[in-house]
Amino acid sequence: MSDESLSYEQARTELAEVVGRLEQGGGSLEESLALWERGEKLADICQKWLDNARERIDTARAARATE
């Protein structure tokens, strides 16, 4: 599955797992950097979903206000 096809819930769940692994520590610097980069990508995916949801809500509210 490509990153673009992840749902918000899938990205959020994986992000929580990445954060947990980073908090546990014990990995090499290279592994930690790879996890950090993955976490950043997942956070961006989640933010895009949230931004889209906010836009849809704002559009719906504006449509109701003009009725």
C-alpha positions in Angstrom: 0.0 0.0 0.0 1.4 3.4 -0.9 1.5 6.2 1.6 -1.0 8.2 -0.5 -3.6 5.5 -0.1 -3.4 5.3 3.7 -6.5 6.3 5.5 -6.2 8.7 8.4 -6.7 5.9 10.9 -4.0 3.7 9.3 -1.5 6.6 9.3 -2.4 7.6 12.9 -2.0 4.0 14.1 1.4 3.6 12.4 2.5 7.0 13.7 1.7 5.9 17.2 3.7 2.7 16.7 6.7 4.7 15.4 6.5 7.1 18.3 6.4 4.2 20.7 9.4 2.6 19.1 11.3 5.9 19.3 10.4 6.3 22.9 11.6 2.9 23.8 15.0 3.6 22.3 17.6 0.9 22.0 18.0 1.2 18.2 20.9 2.5 16.3 21.1 6.1 15.2 20.4 5.1 11.6 17.3 3.2 12.7 16.1 6.1 14.8 16.6 8.5 12.0 14.6 6.2 9.6 11.8 6.0 12.2 11.8 9.8 12.6 11.6 10.3 8.9 8.7 7.7 8.6 7.0 9.5 11.5 7.3 12.8 9.7 5.7 11.4 6.5 2.9 9.8 8.6 2.3 13.1 10.4 2.0 14.9 7.1 -0.5 12.3 5.8 -2.6 12.8 9.0 -2.4 16.6 8.7 -3.6 16.5 5.0 -6.6 14.4 6.1 -7.4 16.8 8.9 -6.9 19.8 6.6 -9.3 18.3 4.0 -11.8 17.5 6.7 -11.7 21.1 8.0 -12.1 22.4 4.4 -15.2 20.1 3.9 -16.7 21.3 7.1 -16.1 25.0 6.3 -17.6 24.5 2.8 -20.7 22.8 4.3 -21.1 25.5 6.9 -20.8 28.2 4.3 -23.4 26.5 2.1 -25.8 26.3 5.0 -25.2 30.0 5.9 -26.3 31.0 2.4 -29.5 28.9 2.4 
